[in-house]
């Protein structure tokens, strides 16, 4: 679910002129992660053998690399619209074992970014979850200065945390201060308050690197998809039908 931020930091290297590009492979080649991750694959399958995601999902990095190497636009578009590219956990195990120095995980990053930019991510259940990540983890960066602020994790939305989580939130200062935390306080320490000027600098970084543009693109495509699905969509917050659908839907068809 947190992989979106890896795309944000690399976004400045991904300047696509849509009018001049002829096909998806050319677009992918504009991404330095794609060029670095796909060098001399001989389709040996070592990446799939070591891949944790391949053990649980219908996911085969060897097949993905083989497919994109062929440069078939129709097949690449299917991949960009599929669930498949969202199964990778970006653990980079494939990089450590490839005898040719390829990194399928970087190829996946490039595919995900292109899927987001073209709006194809809305065509898959896992892809649509990028909207939920943007509205939660993404916006937490600007609101709190953290990707995940523990005091912003709702017990109702994360019941897997168990009943203790509600107690912790109701007694946040007492609990975390005993552990050395500095909740909502400026200065050094875990969970410290991030100053407004630091958060403003974060926003500028996103603006310059293209992260803000990518976030806006995710919003635009998600709004269009919500309309197609007949679901209510609001310009901010989590209290809307499309967010709830994206956040809760699980077809149960993803694991092997």
Secondary structure, DSSP 8 states (H G I E B T S, - for coil): --THHHHHHHGGG----TTT--SHHHHHHTSHHHHHH-S------HHHHH-HHHHHBS--HHHHHHHHHHT-HHHHHHHHTSSGGG------HHHHH-TT---HHHHHHHHHHHHHHHTGGGGSHHHHHHHHHIIIIIHHHHHHSSSS-GGG--TTT-GGG-THHHHHHHTHHHHHHHTT--TT-SSSSTT----HHHHHHHHHHHHHHTHHHHHHHHHHHHHHHHHHHT----SSSS-SHHHHHHHH---S-SB-
